Amino acid sequence: MIITLVKKLSGREFIQEMENTYKSMSELEKTFKRTNNMKMYVDLENWKYYSNHLDETIELSESLITDKLHLNDLV
């Protein structure tokens, strides 16, 4: 079964989340350069974009794949 979770945030809310997670954009840049983590790269690019587009909506999604859960278990 594939379950997709979608979270909608305004640019302002997204930036607040990034500040809570990484403290500052410069900290995120330093950490990304050290680790080359692609999720951090995407977060950094989104942070830069939404800094200038505070009222736009961003949709973050995460997919979970499992064979341990079936539709019958959800009802």
C-alpha positions in Angstrom: 0.0 0.0 0.0 1.2 3.5 -0.8 0.1 6.3 1.5 0.8 9.9 0.5 0.7 12.6 3.2 0.3 16.2 1.9 1.0 19.3 4.1 0.1 22.8 2.8 1.9 25.8 4.2 2.2 29.5 3.3 5.6 30.8 2.4 5.7 32.5 5.8 4.9 29.3 7.6 7.5 27.4 5.6 10.2 29.9 6.5 9.3 29.6 10.2 9.6 25.8 9.9 13.0 26.2 8.2 14.2 28.5 11.0 13.0 26.0 13.6 14.8 23.2 11.9 18.1 24.8 10.7 18.2 28.1 12.7 19.3 30.2 9.7 19.8 30.0 6.0 23.6 30.4 6.4 23.7 27.4 8.8 21.7 25.4 6.3 24.1 26.4 3.5 27.2 25.4 5.6 25.6 22.1 6.5 24.6 21.3 2.9 28.1 22.1 1.7 29.6 19.7 4.3 27.1 16.8 3.7 25.8 17.3 0.2 22.4 16.1 1.4 19.8 16.6 -1.4 16.9 17.2 1.0 18.9 20.1 2.4 19.5 21.4 -1.1 15.8 21.4 -1.8 15.0 23.1 1.5 17.6 25.7 0.8 16.3 26.5 -2.7 12.7 26.6 -1.4 13.8 28.9 1.5 15.4 31.3 -0.9 12.3 31.3 -3.2 9.7 31.6 -0.4 11.6 34.4 1.3 10.4 36.6 -1.6 7.0 34.9 -1.9 5.6 34.8 1.6 1.9 34.5 0.6 2.3 31.7 -1.9 1.3 28.2 -0.9 3.8 25.3 -0.8 2.7 21.6 -0.8 5.1 19.2 0.9 4.3 15.5 0.4 5.7 12.3 1.7 4.9 8.9 0.5 5.0 5.8 2.7 5.2 2.4 1.2 4.3 -0.6 3.2 3.0 -4.1 2.8 2.1 -4.4 6.5 -1.1 -2.3 6.2 -4.1 -3.0 4.1 -7.3 -1.1 3.3 -9.3 -3.6 5.4 -7.2 -2.6 8.5 -8.2 1.0 8.1 -12.0 0.5 8.2 
